[in-house]
Amino acid sequence: MLIQMKVTQLPTPNIELGSPGTFSDPKIGLTEAGPFDLRFGPARKRDIRVGLVGNAELLKNGIEWLERCGTPIPSDIKDSTQYLDFPGFESVFRASLALSGQWMIEIGSDKLGVALSKNNPSRFEAVLDLYADAVEELADNADTHPDIVICCLPKEVVQTCWSISSSLTPRQRRLIKERYIAREQGQQLLFDDIEETESDLLNRDFRRALKARTMEFEIPIQIGTSNLFEDQDTNQDAATRSWNMSVALYYKAGGIPWRFKADGPETCFVGISFHHLRTLQQHFVYSSLAQAFSTRGEGFALRGEAIPWHEKQGRNVHLTKNQAAKLADRVLQEYSEQTGGNPQRIVLHKTSRFNDSEQKGFHHGFRDIPIVELINIMPAQFRLLTYGTYPPRRGTLCTVNETATYLFTTGYMPEWRTYPGPHIPAPVRLMSEDDIDMHQAASDILGLARMNWNTASMSSAHPVTLFFSRRVGGIMAEVGPNCEPNSSFRYYM
């Protein structure tokens, strides 16, 4: 059989910053043009109020680190286009980090010692209570409260509370292990870094639990450990750490670091995924999850209706037509509340196929939107070899026999003059039952991979519509089935 293959190189996606210009690297763009919300004028924050919670030692280390981030920090890797010097927070964001004693709460060594002396899971819950209560106290400040709180976790907390076993029945543990053993034997190729894992179900994560507990206080939090505050042989260099933390702090505090530069009509991009949710009756169900982002830069996450989990279900989880339509309606409602109107185009991403019921439900729910596109972004066994030392360039688009489309979201990056990955890059396969422009769909996915405001790196492989699925699902699972999670994406990063 003759195989026809067309290979196209998509242009590097650009992002929009505070002043006009063409930028693809957030670090260079922020340094030269400032954050996107400079365009908002006086409406943007000029002072980012930072609160800190922790024991005396970590509070001291956290304050010293934030003060250090206010000054230029040279990169340990010289003459590198990938690892750039950090010019200092104010030079980058045209705003300052504001610290005040009224936004700091020290957790006494006696209280922390009592909590740590317990056995898990009591220890986990006791330490969680200490930090959550402190964040609540800062949030209740009638005069002024911080825009973001850094929860400083000492080594003792990291070592004993970072992850503990969930309270599961023997039958639940058996079902979980059987399901993931079958999956690892090759029944499904997965995005292991963005999809729920066996460990997510068997264990509780302290960071996710703390984000869930503090969400109701309406102050986003950042986790700080010695791995962030201190220079060590095993962590990133100080310049890289300061770049990544500063971008995350700025976004969580209400800023918009940069925006996806998209051509065409106003678009809402939505990622559809599923995560486990355990009910009070100790039953497992699936809960659908929608992560949505507009071309204007807003992001939000919504939890859909519960779906019963069957032992032989595997990954074949789907919404009914009615559930899909309801989730679509909620997306439009939230989008309208944030932007003042409906988008002209809706693009849905999913790592498994949309079945007939989901297609009908979403198209019905978005019936008033002129353009609706349902796109599957699937793992692929397709590989492409090139002449020379490096693998295919990131953004390489391959069409095989005009029926199969593959996109390399990782690969050689000419901006860095290298391939930053450890393994041979594998593309994703793009599929859709709708009549869509695959070239445009692929360009959107590359652009959305730039929208990870938890890092200043431009090497993210997955679109933001799917990249945080595992984390968002884990936090929503901690919120529980009877509480409505905050929709703002700032609480999940």
C-alpha positions as CSV (number, residue, x, y, z in Angstrom):
1,M,0.0,0.0,0.0
2,L,1.4,3.4,-1.0
3,I,1.6,5.8,1.8
4,Q,1.3,9.5,1.1
5,M,2.6,11.9,3.7
6,K,2.6,15.6,3.8
7,V,4.8,17.4,6.3
8,T,4.2,21.0,7.2
9,Q,6.1,23.2,9.6
10,L,3.8,25.5,11.6
11,P,5.1,28.8,12.7
12,T,6.2,29.3,16.3
13,P,3.2,30.7,18.2
14,N,3.5,34.3,19.5
15,I,2.1,35.8,22.7
16,E,0.9,39.3,23.5
17,L,2.6,41.3,26.2
18,G,2.2,44.8,27.6
19,S,3.3,46.7,24.5
20,P,3.2,45.8,20.8
21,G,5.9,43.5,19.5
22,T,6.4,39.9,18.4
23,F,7.4,37.6,21.2
24,S,7.4,33.8,21.5
25,D,9.5,33.4,24.7
26,P,7.7,34.7,27.8
27,K,10.9,35.7,29.5
28,I,12.1,37.9,26.7
29,G,8.6,39.3,26.2
30,L,8.1,40.2,29.9
31,T,11.5,41.8,30.1
32,E,11.1,43.9,27.0
33,A,7.4,44.7,27.0
34,G,6.0,43.9,30.5
35,P,2.9,41.9,31.4
36,F,-0.1,42.0,29.2
37,D,-2.3,43.8,31.7
38,L,-0.1,46.9,31.4
39,R,-2.7,47.7,28.7
40,F,-5.3,48.1,31.4
41,G,-3.6,51.3,32.7
42,P,-4.6,52.4,36.3
43,A,-6.9,49.4,36.6
44,R,-4.0,47.0,37.1
45,K,-2.3,46.3,40.5
46,R,1.0,48.0,41.1
47,D,1.6,46.3,44.4
48,I,1.2,42.6,44.9
49,R,0.4,42.0,48.6
50,V,2.1,38.7,49.6
51,G,1.2,36.9,52.8
52,L,3.2,34.1,54.4
53,V,2.2,31.3,56.8
54,G,4.7,28.9,58.4
55,N,7.1,28.2,61.2
56,A,9.7,30.7,62.2
57,E,12.5,29.2,60.1
58,L,10.6,28.9,56.9
59,L,9.0,32.4,57.3
60,K,12.5,33.8,57.5
61,N,13.6,31.9,54.5
62,G,10.5,32.9,52.5
63,I,11.0,36.6,53.3
64,E,14.6,36.5,52.3
65,W,13.8,34.7,49.1
66,L,11.1,37.3,48.1
67,E,13.5,40.1,48.9
68,R,16.1,38.4,46.7
69,C,13.5,38.1,43.9
70,G,13.2,41.9,44.0
71,T,16.8,42.1,42.7
72,P,18.5,40.8,39.6
73,I,19.5,37.1,39.8
74,P,22.0,35.9,37.3
75,S,21.6,32.5,35.7
76,D,24.1,29.8,36.7
77,I,24.1,28.7,33.0
78,K,26.0,31.3,31.0
79,D,25.5,32.1,27.3
80,S,22.2,30.1,27.2
81,T,19.1,31.1,25.3
82,Q,17.0,28.8,27.5
83,Y,18.2,29.8,30.9
84,L,18.1,33.6,31.2
85,D,19.0,36.0,34.0
86,F,16.1,37.2,36.1
87,P,16.0,41.0,36.0
88,G,14.1,41.4,39.3
89,F,10.3,41.3,39.9
90,E,9.7,45.0,39.4
91,S,11.7,45.2,36.3
92,V,9.8,42.3,34.8
93,F,6.2,43.0,36.0
94,R,6.3,46.8,36.5
95,A,4.9,46.0,39.9
96,S,6.4,45.4,43.4
97,L,6.1,42.6,45.9
98,A,4.6,44.1,49.1
99,L,5.4,42.5,52.4
100,S,4.0,43.4,55.8
101,G,4.0,41.9,59.2
102,Q,0.2,42.1,59.3
103,W,0.1,39.5,56.4
104,M,2.4,37.0,58.2
105,I,1.3,34.3,60.6
106,E,3.9,32.2,62.4
107,I,2.8,28.7,63.3
108,G,4.4,28.1,66.7
109,S,6.8,25.1,67.1
110,D,4.6,23.9,70.0
111,K,1.5,23.7,67.9
112,L,3.3,22.2,64.9
113,G,5.1,19.7,67.1
114,V,1.8,18.5,68.6
115,A,0.3,18.1,65.1
116,L,3.4,16.3,63.8
117,S,3.5,13.9,66.8
118,K,0.2,12.3,65.7
119,N,0.0,9.3,63.5
120,N,-1.4,9.6,60.0
121,P,-4.1,10.3,58.9
122,S,-4.6,12.4,62.1
123,R,-1.2,14.1,61.5
124,F,-2.2,15.0,57.9
125,E,-5.5,16.6,59.1
126,A,-4.0,18.4,62.1
127,V,-1.3,20.1,60.0
128,L,-3.8,20.8,57.3
129,D,-6.0,22.6,60.0
130,L,-3.1,24.7,61.2
131,Y,-2.3,26.1,57.7
132,A,-5.9,26.5,56.6
133,D,-6.8,28.3,59.9
134,A,-3.9,30.7,59.3
135,V,-5.0,31.5,55.8
136,E,-8.5,32.1,57.0
137,E,-7.2,34.5,59.6
138,L,-5.4,36.5,57.0
139,A,-8.5,36.5,54.7
140,D,-10.6,37.8,57.6
141,N,-8.5,40.9,58.0
142,A,-11.1,43.7,57.8
143,D,-8.8,46.4,56.7
144,T,-6.7,44.8,54.1
145,H,-5.7,41.3,53.2
146,P,-3.0,39.8,51.0
147,D,-3.6,39.1,47.3
148,I,-1.9,35.7,47.7
149,V,-0.5,33.6,50.6
150,I,2.6,31.5,50.4
151,C,2.3,28.5,52.7
152,C,5.8,27.7,53.9
153,L,6.2,24.0,54.6
154,P,9.2,22.9,56.7
155,K,11.0,19.6,55.9
156,E,9.1,17.8,58.7
157,V,5.8,18.5,57.0
158,V,7.1,17.6,53.6
159,Q,8.5,14.3,54.8
160,T,5.5,13.2,56.9
161,C,2.5,14.8,55.2
162,W,3.3,15.3,51.5
163,S,1.4,12.2,50.6
164,I,-0.5,9.7,52.7
165,S,-2.7,6.6,52.0
166,S,-6.3,7.3,51.4
167,S,-9.0,5.7,53.5
168,L,-10.2,3.0,51.2
169,T,-11.8,-0.4,51.7
170,P,-9.9,-3.5,50.5
171,R,-12.3,-3.9,47.7
172,Q,-11.8,-0.4,46.5
173,R,-8.0,-0.8,46.5
174,R,-8.3,-4.1,44.6
175,L,-10.5,-2.5,41.9
176,I,-8.1,0.4,41.5
177,K,-5.0,-1.8,41.2
178,E,-6.8,-4.1,38.7
179,R,-7.8,-1.2,36.6
180,Y,-4.4,0.3,36.4
181,I,-2.6,-3.0,35.9
182,A,-4.7,-3.6,32.9
183,R,-4.0,-0.2,31.6
184,E,-0.3,-0.5,32.0
185,Q,-0.3,-3.8,30.0
186,G,-1.0,-1.8,26.9
187,Q,-4.7,-1.6,26.6
188,Q,-4.4,2.2,26.4
189,L,-1.7,4.6,25.5
190,L,-2.0,7.5,27.9
191,F,-0.8,11.0,28.7
192,D,0.6,9.9,32.0
193,D,1.5,13.3,33.2
194,I,-1.9,14.9,32.7
195,E,-4.3,12.0,33.4
196,E,-5.3,10.5,36.7
197,T,-3.0,7.8,38.0
198,E,-3.3,4.9,40.4
199,S,-1.4,6.9,43.0
200,D,-3.9,9.7,42.8
201,L,-6.6,7.4,43.9
202,L,-4.6,5.4,46.5
203,N,-3.1,8.5,48.2
204,R,-4.0,12.0,49.4
205,D,-1.8,14.9,48.3
206,F,-1.2,17.6,51.0
207,R,-0.9,20.4,48.4
208,R,-4.2,19.6,46.7
209,A,-5.9,19.2,50.1
210,L,-4.6,22.6,51.2
211,K,-5.7,24.3,48.0
212,A,-9.1,22.8,48.4
213,R,-9.5,23.8,52.1
214,T,-8.4,27.4,51.5
215,M,-10.4,27.9,48.3
216,E,-13.5,29.2,50.2
217,F,-11.4,32.1,51.7
218,E,-10.9,33.5,48.2
219,I,-7.2,34.0,48.4
220,P,-5.1,31.9,46.1
221,I,-2.1,30.1,47.8
222,Q,1.4,29.2,46.7
223,I,3.3,26.3,48.3
224,G,6.8,27.2,49.4
225,T,9.5,24.8,50.6
226,S,13.2,24.8,51.1
227,N,13.4,23.5,47.5
228,L,12.1,26.9,46.4
229,F,13.8,29.2,48.9
230,E,17.2,27.7,49.1
231,D,20.0,27.1,46.6
232,Q,20.7,23.3,46.6
233,D,22.5,20.9,44.4
234,T,19.3,19.1,43.6
235,N,17.0,21.9,42.5
236,Q,16.9,24.4,39.7
237,D,19.1,27.5,39.7
238,A,17.9,30.6,41.5
239,A,17.2,32.5,38.3
240,T,14.9,29.8,36.9
241,R,13.1,29.4,40.3
242,S,12.5,33.1,40.5
243,W,11.2,33.3,37.0
244,N,8.7,30.4,37.5
245,M,7.5,31.5,41.0
246,S,7.1,35.2,40.0
247,V,4.9,34.4,37.0
248,A,2.7,32.1,39.2
249,L,2.5,34.8,41.9
250,Y,1.6,37.5,39.5
251,Y,-1.2,35.5,37.9
252,K,-2.6,34.1,41.1
253,A,-2.7,37.7,42.6
254,G,-4.9,38.8,39.7
255,G,-2.5,39.8,37.0
256,I,-2.4,38.6,33.4
257,P,1.3,37.9,32.5
258,W,0.7,37.4,28.8
259,R,-2.0,36.3,26.4
260,F,-2.3,33.8,23.6
261,K,-2.1,35.7,20.3
262,A,-5.0,34.2,18.3
263,D,-6.3,35.2,14.9
264,G,-9.9,35.0,13.9
265,P,-13.1,35.2,16.0
266,E,-13.3,35.4,19.8
267,T,-12.9,31.8,20.9
268,C,-13.5,29.8,24.1
269,F,-11.2,26.7,24.3
270,V,-12.6,23.9,26.6
271,G,-10.9,20.8,27.8
272,I,-13.1,17.9,28.8
273,S,-11.8,15.3,31.2
274,F,-12.9,13.0,34.0
275,H,-11.7,12.3,37.5
276,H,-12.7,10.1,40.4
277,L,-14.9,11.4,43.2
278,R,-15.6,9.3,46.3
279,T,-19.0,9.9,47.8
280,L,-19.9,9.8,51.5
281,Q,-21.2,6.3,50.9
282,Q,-17.7,5.2,49.9
283,H,-18.7,4.6,46.3
284,F,-16.6,5.8,43.5
285,V,-18.1,7.9,40.7
286,Y,-16.6,9.8,37.8
287,S,-17.0,13.5,37.6
288,S,-16.7,15.4,34.4
289,L,-14.5,18.4,34.3
290,A,-14.4,21.4,32.0
291,Q,-11.4,23.7,31.9
292,A,-12.1,26.7,29.7
293,F,-9.9,29.5,28.5
294,S,-10.8,32.5,26.3
295,T,-8.6,34.3,23.8
296,R,-8.8,37.2,26.2
297,G,-6.9,35.3,28.8
298,E,-9.6,34.3,31.3
299,G,-9.6,30.8,32.7
300,F,-12.0,28.8,34.7
301,A,-12.8,25.2,35.8
302,L,-16.2,23.6,36.2
303,R,-17.2,20.3,37.7
304,G,-20.0,18.5,35.8
305,E,-22.4,15.8,36.9
306,A,-21.4,12.5,38.5
307,I,-21.2,9.3,36.4
308,P,-21.3,5.9,38.1
309,W,-18.1,3.9,37.9
310,H,-18.4,0.3,36.7
311,E,-15.7,-2.3,37.4
312,K,-15.2,-3.1,33.7
313,Q,-15.6,0.4,32.5
314,G,-11.9,1.2,32.0
315,R,-11.5,4.6,30.3
316,N,-14.7,4.3,28.3
317,V,-16.4,7.1,30.3
318,H,-18.8,9.3,28.5
319,L,-21.4,11.9,29.2
320,T,-25.0,11.4,28.2
321,K,-26.5,13.8,25.7
322,N,-28.3,15.7,28.5
323,Q,-25.1,15.9,30.7
324,A,-23.1,17.2,27.8
325,A,-25.7,19.8,27.0
326,K,-25.9,20.9,30.7
327,L,-22.1,21.2,30.9
328,A,-22.1,23.3,27.7
329,D,-24.7,25.6,29.1
330,R,-22.7,26.1,32.3
331,V,-19.5,26.9,30.3
332,L,-21.4,29.6,28.4
333,Q,-22.9,31.0,31.6
334,E,-19.5,31.3,33.2
335,Y,-17.9,32.7,30.1
336,S,-20.6,35.3,29.8
337,E,-20.1,36.3,33.5
338,Q,-16.4,36.8,33.0
339,T,-16.4,38.5,29.6
340,G,-19.8,40.0,29.2
341,G,-21.0,37.9,26.3
342,N,-20.7,34.7,24.3
343,P,-17.8,33.7,22.1
344,Q,-18.1,33.3,18.4
345,R,-16.3,30.0,18.4
346,I,-16.1,27.1,20.8
347,V,-13.3,24.5,20.5
348,L,-13.5,21.4,22.7
349,H,-10.5,19.2,23.4
350,K,-10.6,15.6,24.8
351,T,-8.0,12.8,25.1
352,S,-10.6,10.2,24.2
353,R,-13.2,10.1,21.5
354,F,-16.4,12.0,21.7
355,N,-19.2,9.4,21.3
356,D,-22.5,10.0,19.6
357,S,-24.3,11.2,22.7
358,E,-21.6,13.7,23.6
359,Q,-21.4,15.1,20.1
360,K,-25.2,15.6,20.0
361,G,-25.2,17.0,23.5
362,F,-22.4,19.5,23.0
363,H,-23.7,20.7,19.7
364,H,-27.1,21.2,21.2
365,G,-25.7,23.0,24.2
366,F,-23.7,25.3,22.0
367,R,-26.4,25.7,19.3
368,D,-26.3,29.5,19.5
369,I,-22.5,29.6,18.9
370,P,-21.7,30.1,15.2
371,I,-18.6,27.8,15.2
372,V,-18.4,24.6,17.3
373,E,-15.4,22.2,16.9
374,L,-14.9,18.9,18.8
375,I,-11.3,17.8,18.6
376,N,-9.7,14.6,20.0
377,I,-6.1,14.9,21.0
378,M,-4.9,11.3,21.3
379,P,-1.6,9.6,22.0
380,A,0.1,8.1,18.9
381,Q,2.6,5.5,18.0
382,F,3.6,7.4,14.9
383,R,7.3,8.5,14.8
384,L,9.2,10.7,12.3
385,L,12.9,10.4,11.7
386,T,15.0,13.3,10.3
387,Y,18.4,13.7,8.8
388,G,21.0,15.1,11.3
389,T,21.4,15.2,15.0
390,Y,18.0,16.6,16.2
391,P,14.5,15.2,16.1
392,P,11.6,16.9,14.2
393,R,11.0,20.5,15.0
394,R,8.2,21.4,17.5
395,G,5.2,22.3,15.4
396,T,5.8,19.7,12.7
397,L,2.4,18.7,11.3
398,C,2.2,15.4,9.4
399,T,-0.8,14.3,7.3
400,V,-0.8,10.6,6.3
401,N,-3.0,9.6,3.3
402,E,-5.1,12.7,3.9
403,T,-6.9,10.9,6.8
404,A,-4.6,10.9,9.8
405,T,-3.1,14.1,11.3
406,Y,-0.2,14.1,13.7
407,L,1.2,17.1,15.5
408,F,4.6,17.3,17.3
409,T,4.0,19.5,20.4
410,T,7.6,18.7,21.5
411,G,10.8,18.6,19.4
412,Y,13.7,20.7,18.3
413,M,13.3,24.3,19.2
414,P,15.2,26.7,17.0
415,E,14.8,29.5,19.6
416,W,16.9,27.5,22.0
417,R,18.9,25.7,19.3
418,T,18.3,22.4,21.0
419,Y,15.7,19.8,21.9
420,P,15.0,20.1,25.6
421,G,13.4,16.7,26.1
422,P,14.9,13.5,27.4
423,H,13.1,11.1,25.0
424,I,12.4,10.8,21.4
425,P,9.4,13.2,20.8
426,A,6.1,11.5,20.2
427,P,3.3,13.4,18.4
428,V,-0.4,13.6,19.2
429,R,-3.0,12.5,16.7
430,L,-5.7,15.1,16.0
431,M,-9.2,13.8,15.1
432,S,-12.6,15.3,14.6
433,E,-16.0,14.3,13.3
434,D,-16.6,18.0,12.4
435,D,-15.4,19.6,9.2
436,I,-12.6,21.6,10.6
437,D,-9.3,23.2,9.5
438,M,-6.7,20.9,11.0
439,H,-4.0,23.4,10.3
440,Q,-5.8,26.0,12.4
441,A,-6.6,23.3,15.1
442,A,-2.9,22.4,15.4
443,S,-1.8,26.1,15.5
444,D,-4.3,26.7,18.4
445,I,-2.9,23.7,20.3
446,L,0.6,25.0,20.0
447,G,-0.5,28.4,21.2
448,L,-2.4,27.0,24.1
449,A,0.7,25.2,25.2
450,R,2.2,28.7,25.8
451,M,-0.6,29.5,28.3
452,N,0.8,27.7,31.3
453,W,1.1,30.6,33.8
454,N,2.7,28.3,36.4
455,T,6.1,28.6,34.7
456,A,8.0,31.1,32.5
457,S,9.3,28.3,30.3
458,M,8.0,28.0,26.7
459,S,8.6,24.2,26.5
460,S,5.2,23.0,27.8
461,A,4.0,20.1,25.5
462,H,0.2,20.1,26.3
463,P,-2.4,22.7,25.7
464,V,-3.6,24.4,28.9
465,T,-7.1,23.0,28.3
466,L,-5.8,19.6,29.3
467,F,-2.4,20.2,31.0
468,F,-3.9,20.7,34.5
469,S,-6.6,18.1,34.3
470,R,-5.0,15.8,36.9
471,R,-4.3,18.6,39.3
472,V,-7.7,20.3,39.0
473,G,-9.5,16.9,39.3
474,G,-7.5,16.1,42.5
475,I,-8.3,19.4,44.1
476,M,-12.0,19.1,43.2
477,A,-12.0,15.6,44.7
478,E,-10.7,17.1,48.0
479,V,-13.5,19.7,47.9
480,G,-16.0,16.9,48.0
481,P,-19.2,16.2,46.2
482,N,-21.4,18.5,48.4
483,C,-19.5,21.7,47.9
484,E,-19.3,23.8,44.7
485,P,-15.6,24.5,43.9
486,N,-14.5,28.0,43.0
487,S,-14.4,28.3,39.3
488,S,-11.4,30.7,39.0
489,F,-8.4,28.9,37.6
490,R,-6.1,30.9,40.0
491,Y,-7.0,28.5,42.8
492,Y,-5.8,25.4,41.0
493,M,-2.3,26.3,39.7
